[in-house]
Amino acid sequence: MSADSTNGNWKMRILLLGGLAGAVTGLAAAYLLVRRAEERGVEPHLEAGEGIRLGLLLLGLLRQVSALTEGDK
């Protein structure tokens, strides 16, 4: 097996695992949102401020994930 094919294998595994983790996390968040709305007896919705806060939290998370490999240099 060449170095190029091995290189592609670990990249694909990381991308698939990251995508799967993102999908599972997204489903869990949607489930919690729906459950909270059902408990309150209202339809689920996000206010603009909540959407902005959520977006900023996600950007912070992505920044932290990208910083994980900076210590290896």
Secondary structure as UniProt FT lines:
FT   HELIX           3..40
FT   HELIX           48..67
FT   TURN            68..69
FT   HELIX           70..72
//
